[in-house]
Amino acid sequence: MIPFLDLKKIYELHQQEFDDAIYRVAHSGWYLMDEEVDKFENEYADFIGTKHAIGVGNGLDAITIIFKAFMEMGLLKPGDEVIVPANTFIASVIAVIRAGLKPVLADANPDTLLMDQNLLPNYLTDKTRAVMIVHLYGRCAYSDYINDFCKFNGLLLIEDNAQAHGCRFDNKRTGALGDAAAHSFYPGKNLGALGDAGAITTDNDQLALTVKAISNYGFRKKYFADVLGVNSRLDEIQAAVLRVKLKYIDYENNIRKKKADLYYKRINNCLVKLPLIFENQDNVYHLFPIITDYREQLQKFLDKHGIQTVIHYPVPPHKQNALNMFNQISMPVTEFIAQKELSLPISQVITDEQINYVAEVVNNFNC
């Protein structure tokens, strides 16, 4: 069986360093808000290219806390609208609602599978205060057009960088392109911890201080809460593990790109559409999504031949029962993607032989 993602093999790549890092924390006697978190925050800020990186408990909290911090600063207020991609993991939408804001869903572009920037003016109202882009699948969602649109209309630009650690736009990394960015280090991510973890990056000093307070009960000074906060902190073990992985992220992203290139060279089945490549749009291939009218049949065919695949995401946010306020809206491209998308295995530990085998089986599929 070729697993969709072999986390055990990924751990084994740097096992001794991970074991040493965990041992170091376990024997330090201090497990929260200490040296490993401080060092990781500094190293990650340097990596992303921002003044600040603040560790939090997970990616969902990271997005929510960004919006809550901007509200605390008076730049947002309850009920303000945030334009959000319709084709995204549900956390992007949940975070906006949790913060007391209103998500306005924008349909996807069929070529990039990301938010269609040309539709942004259609969703702009006198209540719009922010745009959130999602670097989905590992592909950069930022553009000069989106940046100019936000600046011209006085909107905050927020990045959901949960799936694109190390991705670039020109000479800057995703996570340093907007006013603030949320990062998830869920184990399956390109930069994954050994459990839930997240971070927020920004160049805004006031935002960074507010985020730090909100994520730690609202404390700016211990036991003195100036804002209404939550408990969402990056722990020392996860920070120590992430420090190890951060050293290798660019190298391992390049491996992913080479594996993706093999898929492009080997897969030639007319029943399958591969992700399109754009010269000005970097992709670190957190996922390798394909589009096919025969998803269920192809998935069963691949499974029969020992290849594990995953669907991202079978039910888009606006069709979820929990978000029934959006159930009546139509997002045709997003709904098309939800019905046709299938993700093939890709990672820094999958072998060329395995990629070639997956491609061969895909090429042998017919309906």
RODO-2510 file (C-alpha; in nm, 4 decimals, decimal comma):
residues 367
     n   res          X          Y          Z
     1     m     0,0000     0,0000     0,0000
     2     i     0,1231     0,3493    -0,0870
     3     p    -0,0137     0,5630     0,1995
     4     f    -0,1480     0,9078     0,1274
     5     l     0,0959     1,0460     0,3843
     6     d     0,3457     0,8407     0,5838
     7     l     0,3980     1,0403     0,9043
     8     k     0,6081     0,7644     1,0588
     9     k     0,8620     0,7876     0,7756
    10     i     0,8617     1,1657     0,8034
    11     y     0,9461     1,1338     1,1736
    12     e     1,2221     0,8860     1,0949
    13     l     1,3909     1,1359     0,8593
    14     h     1,5182     1,3322     1,1606
    15     q     1,4358     1,0902     1,4403
    16     q     1,7464     1,1463     1,6510
    17     e     1,7058     1,5230     1,6402
    18     f     1,3387     1,4939     1,7357
    19     d     1,4175     1,2546     2,0193
    20     d     1,6904     1,4852     2,1464
    21     a     1,4588     1,7864     2,1314
    22     i     1,1806     1,6087     2,3207
    23     y     1,4278     1,4771     2,5797
    24     r     1,5664     1,8285     2,6260
    25     v     1,2211     1,9697     2,7006
    26     a     1,1108     1,6755     2,9156
    27     h     1,4166     1,7152     3,1373
    28     s     1,3998     2,0945     3,1526
    29     g     1,1084     2,0903     3,3957
    30     w     0,9371     2,3718     3,2026
    31     y     0,6740     2,2866     2,9407
    32     l     0,4975     2,6122     2,8499
    33     m     0,6122     2,9594     2,7457
    34     d     0,9849     2,9105     2,7857
    35     e     1,3044     2,8944     2,5837
    36     e     1,1933     2,6618     2,3000
    37     v     0,8866     2,8718     2,2193
    38     d     1,0892     3,1944     2,2291
    39     k     1,3530     3,0511     1,9976
    40     f     1,1005     2,9049     1,7565
    41     e     0,9076     3,2322     1,7374
    42     n     1,2281     3,4208     1,6535
    43     e     1,3429     3,1606     1,4023
    44     y     1,0030     3,1387     1,2360
    45     a     0,9719     3,5177     1,2104
    46     d     1,3150     3,5259     1,0435
    47     f     1,2105     3,2455     0,8093
    48     i     0,8819     3,4083     0,7071
    49     g     1,0357     3,7546     0,6940
    50     t     0,8213     3,9347     0,9504
    51     k     0,9037     4,1252     1,2665
    52     h     0,6871     3,8993     1,4803
    53     a     0,5771     3,5372     1,5085
    54     i     0,3552     3,4365     1,7992
    55     g     0,2934     3,0699     1,8747
    56     v    -0,0645     2,9604     1,9450
    57     g    -0,2495     2,6346     1,9989
    58     n    -0,3641     2,5618     1,6416
    59     g    -0,4446     2,7127     1,3050
    60     l    -0,8124     2,7812     1,3781
    61     d    -0,7180     2,9784     1,6881
    62     a    -0,4563     3,1648     1,4875
    63     i    -0,7121     3,3028     1,2404
    64     t    -0,9676     3,3780     1,5126
    65     i    -0,7174     3,5595     1,7327
    66     i    -0,5990     3,7768     1,4421
    67     f    -0,9519     3,9037     1,3877
    68     k    -1,0161     3,9456     1,7609
    69     a    -0,6938     4,1444     1,7916
    70     f    -0,7898     4,3787     1,5080
    71     m    -1,1268     4,4254     1,6791
    72     e    -0,9526     4,5062     2,0069
    73     m    -0,7457     4,7648     1,8191
    74     g    -1,0630     4,9252     1,6804
    75     l    -0,9937     4,8330     1,3172
    76     l    -1,2839     4,5874     1,3053
    77     k    -1,6160     4,5727     1,4875
    78     p    -1,8833     4,3029     1,5291
    79     g    -2,0773     4,2438     1,2090
    80     d    -1,8085     4,3723     0,9732
    81     e    -1,7745     4,1670     0,6555
    82     v    -1,4712     3,9619     0,5555
    83     i    -1,4435     3,8257     0,2010
    84     v    -1,3341     3,4622     0,2274
    85     p    -1,2769     3,1938    -0,0398
    86     a    -1,5704     2,9561    -0,0757
    87     n    -1,3305     2,6755    -0,1658
    88     t    -1,1405     2,6294     0,1581
    89     f    -1,1261     2,4124     0,4664
    90     i    -1,4140     2,5022     0,6981
    91     a    -1,1788     2,6465     0,9630
    92     s    -1,1281     2,9602     0,7516
    93     v    -1,4993     3,0382     0,7736
    94     i    -1,5487     2,9230     1,1335
    95     a    -1,2755     3,1604     1,2523
    96     v    -1,4456     3,4651     1,1024
    97     i    -1,7751     3,3714     1,2702
    98     r    -1,6069     3,2954     1,6045
    99     a    -1,4583     3,6442     1,5993
   100     g    -1,8045     3,7993     1,5630
   101     l    -1,7596     3,8973     1,1993
   102     k    -1,9562     3,8056     0,8865
   103     p    -1,7903     3,5884     0,6197
   104     v    -1,8809     3,6733     0,2606
   105     l    -1,7923     3,3762     0,0418
   106     a    -1,6228     3,4292    -0,2933
   107     d    -1,6277     3,1590    -0,5598
   108     a    -1,3165     2,9875    -0,6935
   109     n    -1,1248     3,0130    -1,0178
   110     p    -1,1490     2,6806    -1,2085
   111     d    -0,7838     2,7004    -1,3162
   112     t    -0,6194     2,7740    -0,9806
   113     l    -0,8927     2,6268    -0,7532
   114     l    -0,8300     2,9335    -0,5349
   115     m    -1,0481     3,2404    -0,4839
   116     d    -1,1227     3,4143    -0,8140
   117     q    -0,9719     3,7578    -0,7644
   118     n    -1,1699     3,9003    -1,0543
   119     l    -1,4900     3,8463    -0,8553
   120     l    -1,3774     4,0545    -0,5564
   121     p    -1,5606     4,3735    -0,6665
   122     n    -1,8854     4,1708    -0,6789
   123     y    -1,8629     4,1013    -0,3051
   124     l    -1,7592     4,4495    -0,1917
   125     t    -2,0147     4,6367     0,0222
   126     d    -2,0055     4,9320     0,2579
   127     k    -1,9574     4,6797     0,5407
   128     t    -1,6514     4,5068     0,3906
   129     r    -1,3466     4,5559     0,6102
   130     a    -1,1104     4,2710     0,5201
   131     v    -1,0165     4,0081     0,2649
   132     m    -0,8750     3,6724     0,3687
   133     i    -0,6800     3,4767     0,1103
   134     v    -0,6113     3,1060     0,1609
   135     h    -0,2956     2,9541     0,0147
   136     l    -0,4809     2,6285    -0,0431
   137     y    -0,3064     2,3038    -0,1451
   138     g     0,0305     2,4820    -0,1041
   139     r    -0,0310     2,7281    -0,3903
   140     c     0,0264     3,1022    -0,3404
   141     a    -0,3086     3,2853    -0,3485
   142     y    -0,1636     3,6363    -0,3302
   143     s    -0,1436     3,8741    -0,6257
   144     d    -0,0658     4,2390    -0,6849
   145     y    -0,4276     4,2815    -0,7918
   146     i    -0,5574     4,1565    -0,4545
   147     n    -0,3117     4,3776    -0,2690
   148     d    -0,4100     4,6837    -0,4750
   149     f    -0,7800     4,6038    -0,4307
   150     c    -0,7380     4,5983    -0,0534
   151     k    -0,5316     4,9147    -0,0383
   152     f    -0,7653     5,1080    -0,2698
   153     n    -1,0688     5,0091    -0,0618
   154     g    -0,9013     5,0459     0,2790
   155     l    -0,9318     4,6748     0,3618
   156     l    -0,7173     4,4555     0,5827
   157     l    -0,5501     4,1662     0,4010
   158     i    -0,5246     3,8468     0,6055
   159     e    -0,3463     3,5291     0,4956
   160     d    -0,4465     3,1767     0,5885
   161     n    -0,1071     3,0145     0,5415
   162     a    -0,1987     2,6799     0,6964
   163     q    -0,1001     2,4815     0,3860
   164     a     0,1857     2,6763     0,2298
   165     h     0,4813     2,7080     0,4677
   166     g     0,7806     2,8255     0,2678
   167     c     0,5848     2,9251    -0,0429
   168     r     0,6912     3,2479    -0,2116
   169     f     0,5626     3,5461    -0,4060
   170     d     0,8601     3,7065    -0,5802
   171     n     1,1194     3,7512    -0,3027
   172     k     0,8753     3,7293    -0,0096
   173     r     0,7213     3,4290     0,1586
   174     t     0,3542     3,3690     0,2119
   175     g     0,2827     3,4760     0,5664
   176     a     0,4590     3,8081     0,5085
   177     l     0,2391     3,9452     0,2296
   178     g    -0,0608     4,0857     0,4152
   179     d    -0,1343     4,2648     0,7411
   180     a    -0,1192     3,9369     0,9349
   181     a    -0,1094     3,5649     0,8646
   182     a    -0,2285     3,2495     1,0381
   183     h    -0,0256     2,9282     1,0275
   184     s    -0,1208     2,5732     1,1199
   185     f     0,1370     2,3108     1,2169
   186     y    -0,1070     2,0192     1,2171
   187     p     0,1023     1,6994     1,1783
   188     g     0,0160     1,6493     0,8106
   189     k     0,1328     1,9953     0,7022
   190     n     0,4610     2,0619     0,5219
   191     l     0,5824     2,2039     0,8526
   192     g     0,3996     1,9769     1,0934
   193     a     0,4264     1,9305     1,4687
   194     l     0,3565     1,6115     1,6662
   195     g     0,0114     1,7421     1,7540
   196     d    -0,1850     2,0621     1,7122
   197     a     0,0086     2,3875     1,6964
   198     g    -0,0101     2,7196     1,5164
   199     a     0,1343     3,0673     1,4831
   200     i     0,0558     3,4228     1,3781
   201     t     0,3011     3,6393     1,1836
   202     t     0,2873     4,0150     1,1342
   203     d     0,4956     4,3316     1,1085
   204     n     0,2419     4,5229     1,3174
   205     d     0,3852     4,5817     1,6665
   206     q     0,0510     4,6651     1,8281
   207     l    -0,1160     4,3641     1,6712
   208     a     0,1622     4,1362     1,7965
   209     l     0,1245     4,2626     2,1545
   210     t    -0,2538     4,2249     2,1366
   211     v    -0,2282     3,8733     1,9913
   212     k     0,0096     3,7698     2,2699
   213     a    -0,2327     3,8980     2,5300
   214     i    -0,5437     3,7397     2,3764
   215     s    -0,3770     3,4007     2,3366
   216     n    -0,2805     3,3963     2,7067
   217     y    -0,6065     3,4786     2,8892
   218     g    -0,5785     3,8460     2,7981
   219     f    -0,2720     3,8966     3,0175
   220     r    -0,0241     4,1651     2,9217
   221     k     0,1230     4,1101     3,2663
   222     k     0,0659     3,7864     3,4585
   223     y    -0,2725     3,7828     3,6356
   224     f    -0,3658     4,1242     3,4914
   225     a    -0,6077     4,0834     3,2003
   226     d    -0,6533     4,3914     2,9830
   227     v    -0,8540     4,2137     2,7136
   228     l    -1,0891     3,9181     2,7056
   229     g    -0,8571     3,6351     2,6082
   230     v    -0,8392     3,2615     2,5521
   231     n    -0,5968     2,9834     2,6380
   232     s    -0,4163     2,9094     2,3112
   233     r    -0,0448     2,8622     2,3592
   234     l     0,2248     2,6775     2,1698
   235     d     0,3853     2,4272     2,4065
   236     e     0,7565     2,3669     2,4499
   237     i     0,7668     2,0169     2,2996
   238     q     0,5886     2,1230     1,9805
   239     a     0,8136     2,4281     1,9525
   240     a     1,1258     2,2118     1,9924
   241     v     1,0051     1,9684     1,7244
   242     l     0,9159     2,2527     1,4889
   243     r     1,2613     2,4037     1,5332
   244     v     1,4093     2,0809     1,3987
   245     k     1,1700     2,0662     1,1048
   246     l     1,2131     2,4331     1,0190
   247     k     1,5792     2,3711     0,9328
   248     y     1,4753     2,1359     0,6535
   249     i     1,1534     2,2921     0,5223
   250     d     1,2989     2,4526     0,2076
   251     y     1,4915     2,1375     0,1187
   252     e     1,1873     1,9167     0,1730
   253     n     0,9586     2,1536    -0,0180
   254     n     1,1966     2,1249    -0,3123
   255     i     1,1632     1,7467    -0,2905
   256     r     0,7836     1,7874    -0,3061
   257     k     0,8211     2,0043    -0,6152
   258     k     1,0326     1,7373    -0,7830
   259     k     0,7739     1,4704    -0,7003
   260     a     0,5011     1,6931    -0,8442
   261     d     0,7111     1,7429    -1,1569
   262     l     0,7237     1,3638    -1,1975
   263     y     0,3440     1,3499    -1,1854
   264     y     0,3277     1,6157    -1,4570
   265     k     0,5718     1,4216    -1,6735
   266     r     0,4160     1,0787    -1,6196
   267     i     0,0370     1,1270    -1,6003
   268     n    -0,1249     1,1537    -1,9418
   269     n    -0,4809     1,0273    -1,8916
   270     c    -0,7317     1,2540    -2,0671
   271     l    -0,9863     1,1740    -1,7931
   272     v    -0,7719     1,3559    -1,5382
   273     k    -0,6901     1,7273    -1,5142
   274     l    -0,3705     1,8115    -1,3262
   275     p    -0,3130     2,1359    -1,1329
   276     l    -0,2222     2,4090    -1,3795
   277     i     0,1207     2,5682    -1,3487
   278     f     0,1602     2,9461    -1,3534
   279     e     0,5033     3,1058    -1,3803
   280     n     0,4251     3,3772    -1,1249
   281     q     0,2505     3,1494    -0,8736
   282     d     0,4691     2,9370    -0,6461
   283     n     0,3436     2,6030    -0,5144
   284     v     0,4975     2,3917    -0,2371
   285     y     0,2526     2,1060    -0,3046
   286     h     0,1089     2,0430     0,0370
   287     l    -0,1442     1,8509    -0,1714
   288     f    -0,1575     1,7349    -0,5320
   289     p    -0,5242     1,7804    -0,6283
   290     i    -0,6519     1,6420    -0,9567
   291     i    -0,9928     1,6976    -1,1154
   292     t    -1,1878     1,4151    -1,2746
   293     d    -1,5490     1,3446    -1,3669
   294     y    -1,4941     0,9881    -1,2465
   295     r    -1,3675     1,0488    -0,8941
   296     e    -1,5386     0,7591    -0,7152
   297     q    -1,4416     0,5094    -0,9863
   298     l    -1,0809     0,6342    -0,9982
   299     q    -1,0482     0,6335    -0,6204
   300     k    -1,1709     0,2741    -0,6031
   301     f    -0,9397     0,1773    -0,8906
   302     l    -0,6386     0,3303    -0,7152
   303     d    -0,7328     0,1699    -0,3838
   304     k    -0,7614    -0,1686    -0,5565
   305     h    -0,4021    -0,1192    -0,6747
   306     g    -0,2737    -0,0271    -0,3281
   307     i    -0,2790     0,3534    -0,3581
   308     q    -0,4430     0,5635    -0,0884
   309     t    -0,6064     0,8922    -0,1886
   310     v    -0,8056     1,1623    -0,0063
   311     i    -1,0836     1,3982    -0,1169
   312     h    -1,0291     1,7679    -0,0282
   313     y    -1,3050     1,8676     0,0458
   314     p    -1,6242     1,6709    -0,0329
   315     v    -1,8594     1,9231     0,1322
   316     p    -1,7727     2,2922     0,0865
   317     p    -1,8311     2,5240     0,3828
   318     h    -2,1478     2,6799     0,2418
   319     k    -2,3111     2,3354     0,2196
   320     q    -2,2257     2,2287     0,5749
   321     n    -2,5163     2,1768     0,8161
   322     a    -2,3370     2,3830     1,0791
   323     l    -2,3292     2,6805     0,8390
   324     n    -2,6902     2,6577     0,7290
   325     m    -2,7088     3,0358     0,6897
   326     f    -2,5127     2,9843     0,3668
   327     n    -2,6852     2,6697     0,2400
   328     q    -2,9003     2,8531    -0,0157
   329     i    -2,6199     3,0397    -0,1914
   330     s    -2,4705     2,9098    -0,5148
   331     m    -2,0955     2,8769    -0,5641
   332     p    -2,0814     2,6797    -0,8908
   333     v    -1,7043     2,6488    -0,9286
   334     t    -1,6528     2,5595    -0,5629
   335     e    -1,9301     2,2999    -0,5839
   336     f    -1,7748     2,1590    -0,9016
   337     i    -1,4385     2,1237    -0,7249
   338     a    -1,6022     1,9533    -0,4264
   339     q    -1,7563     1,6972    -0,6607
   340     k    -1,4496     1,6350    -0,8797
   341     e    -1,1336     1,6808    -0,6678
   342     l    -0,9108     1,3887    -0,5647
   343     s    -0,5688     1,4263    -0,3982
   344     l    -0,2862     1,1926    -0,4966
   345     p    -0,0088     1,0992    -0,2504
   346     i     0,2755     1,3498    -0,2300
   347     s     0,5349     1,4189     0,0389
   348     q     0,9068     1,4424     0,1023
   349     v     0,9242     1,0681     0,1739
   350     i     0,7365     0,9209    -0,1212
   351     t     0,9833     0,7641    -0,3663
   352     d     1,0188     0,8229    -0,7382
   353     e     0,9254     0,4575    -0,7899
   354     q     0,6032     0,5097    -0,5972
   355     i     0,5206     0,8262    -0,7936
   356     n     0,5835     0,6412    -1,1192
   357     y     0,3598     0,3564    -1,0046
   358     v     0,0768     0,5949    -0,9090
   359     a     0,1072     0,7641    -1,2488
   360     e     0,1040     0,4289    -1,4275
   361     v    -0,2116     0,3194    -1,2472
   362     v    -0,3807     0,6540    -1,3180
   363     n    -0,2889     0,6194    -1,6858
   364     n    -0,4380     0,2682    -1,6932
   365     f    -0,7714     0,3915    -1,5589
   366     n    -1,0636     0,4088    -1,7988
   367     c    -1,4310     0,4418    -1,7307
***
